[in-house]
Amino acid sequence: MRMILELAFCAFVLFGTKVILGAIVVWWLIPADSRCLSCDAPVIPLEPWPGSAWLLRVFGLARRWCMECGRESVARREPVRGDGARRTPLTGSVNRRATG
């Protein structure tokens, strides 16, 4: 029994810590600001993909879309502002007013 525990600990040290540290580094590389990486224009939050809302929420991520270049990306969620408000995400539908 002791040998199995030692092997499990060795496997965690060799593989588990590398996976955990790799995930932390990747999370730090994901942008946290609300600017586009390509054109530096403001981006707006989007609704998460179907079935992935829980995954994005667990890792503190959100989908973003740039209004200038049309780039869609994933970024870290913005912290809540001082007044407690957040920007509301866009849904898949677009409401357009009829001009005329």
Buried (B, 14 or more C-beta within 10 A) or exposed (E): EEEEEEEEEEEEEEEEEEEEEEEEEEEEEEBEEBBBBEEEEEBBBBEBEEEEEEEBEEBEBBBBBBEEEEBEBBBBBBEEEEEEEEEEBEEEEEEEEEEE
